[in-house]
Amino acid sequence: MRLADADPGRAIGAAAHAVRVARRAGDLASVALAEQAWGAALSQAGEVDGAIRHLRRAAAHDSDVGRQARMKLAFALVQRGRLPAALHEVDVALRGLVGHAHAVALAQRAVIRYQAGRLADAYVDYQAAVPVLRRSDD
């Protein structure tokens, strides 16, 4: 995942290889993580449609990896102007996130709600997220 942010070009190839290896091993959790990294790298490289495809695969995994992938998927959907779909992904992720990760998701949902013109809803999310984010120095 760190490589996806630091060097998306290298991360795309590494993630593709990791997906193949994890699939052969039958390690579904590793497949989901590699798909998430692949999607994140594609998103960083501006290949949003490919990112959405891989992040959807990762988001299908019922785990923290899947929930984090949903958050990245929501960002990619916003890039495509698909705000209702992005909000849906955040809402699904929020059901399983706790603590700091939950607050980050609330903040992301607030941004999307703001962009959608739902200012009162955005404000409620910001009010809930900011104290937690401040406590963790985020």
C-alpha positions in Angstrom: 0.0 0.0 0.0 2.8 2.4 0.8 4.3 1.8 -2.7 1.0 2.7 -4.3 1.3 6.2 -2.9 5.1 6.6 -3.3 5.6 5.0 -6.8 2.3 4.1 -8.5 4.0 2.8 -11.6 6.0 0.2 -9.7 3.1 -0.6 -7.4 0.8 -1.5 -10.3 3.1 -4.3 -11.5 3.9 -5.4 -7.9 0.2 -5.6 -7.0 -0.7 -7.5 -10.2 2.0 -10.1 -9.3 0.8 -10.2 -5.7 -2.8 -10.9 -6.9 -1.6 -13.8 -9.0 0.5 -15.3 -6.2 -2.2 -14.9 -3.6 -4.9 -16.4 -5.9 -2.7 -19.5 -6.6 -2.2 -19.9 -2.8 -5.9 -19.5 -2.2 -5.2 -16.6 0.2 -8.3 -14.5 -0.2 -7.3 -11.9 2.4 -4.0 -11.3 0.5 -5.9 -11.2 -2.8 -8.1 -8.4 -1.3 -5.1 -6.4 0.0 -3.2 -6.8 -3.3 -6.4 -5.7 -5.3 -6.7 -2.7 -3.0 -3.0 -1.7 -3.6 -3.5 -2.2 -7.4 -6.6 0.0 -7.3 -4.9 2.6 -5.2 -1.9 2.7 -7.5 -4.1 3.0 -10.6 -6.0 5.8 -8.9 -2.8 7.7 -8.2 -1.8 7.2 -11.8 -5.0 8.7 -13.0 -6.5 5.4 -14.3 -9.7 5.8 -12.4 -11.8 3.2 -14.3 -9.2 0.5 -13.7 -8.9 1.7 -10.1 -12.7 1.3 -9.6 -12.6 -2.2 -11.0 -9.8 -3.4 -8.7 -11.2 -1.6 -5.6 -14.6 -3.2 -6.1 -12.9 -6.6 -6.1 -11.1 -5.7 -2.8 -14.2 -4.2 -1.3 -16.0 -7.5 -1.8 -13.9 -9.0 1.0 -15.7 -8.8 4.4 -12.7 -7.5 6.4 -11.0 -4.3 7.4 -9.1 -4.5 4.1 -12.5 -4.6 2.3 -13.8 -1.6 4.3 -10.6 0.4 3.6 -10.9 -0.5 0.0 -14.5 0.9 0.0 -13.1 4.2 1.2 -10.6 4.3 -1.7 -13.4 3.2 -4.0 -15.6 6.1 -2.8 -12.8 8.5 -3.7 -12.5 7.0 -7.2 -16.3 7.2 -7.6 -16.2 10.9 -6.6 -13.6 11.4 -9.3 -16.1 10.1 -11.8 -18.9 12.3 -10.4 -20.8 9.4 -8.9 -21.6 10.9 -5.5 -24.5 8.7 -4.6 -22.5 5.6 -5.3 -19.5 7.0 -3.3 -21.8 7.8 -0.4 -23.1 4.2 -0.5 -19.6 2.8 -0.3 -18.7 5.0 2.7 -22.0 4.0 4.5 -21.3 0.3 4.0 -17.7 0.8 5.2 -18.8 2.8 8.3 -20.8 -0.2 9.5 -17.6 -2.1 10.4 -15.1 0.6 11.1 -14.2 1.7 14.6 -12.2 4.4 16.3 -9.8 6.5 14.2 -10.7 4.7 11.0 -14.4 5.4 11.6 -13.7 9.1 12.1 -11.6 9.2 8.9 -14.6 7.7 7.1 -17.0 10.2 8.6 -14.7 13.0 7.5 -14.6 11.6 3.9 -18.4 11.2 3.9 -18.7 14.8 5.1 -16.6 16.0 2.1 -18.8 14.0 -0.3 -22.0 15.3 1.3 -20.6 18.8 1.1 -19.9 18.3 -2.6 -23.4 17.0 -3.1 -24.8 20.1 -1.5 -26.0 18.3 1.7 -24.4 20.9 4.0 -26.3 20.1 7.2 -25.5 16.4 6.9 -21.8 17.2 6.2 -21.7 19.4 9.3 -23.0 16.6 11.5 -20.3 14.2 10.1 -17.6 16.9 10.7 -18.8 17.4 14.2 -18.5 13.7 15.0 -15.2 13.2 13.2 -13.1 16.2 14.2 -12.7 15.5 18.0 -11.5 12.0 17.3 -9.1 13.1 14.6 -7.7 15.9 16.9 -7.2 13.4 19.7 -5.1 11.2 17.4 -3.3 14.3 16.1 -4.6 13.7 12.6 
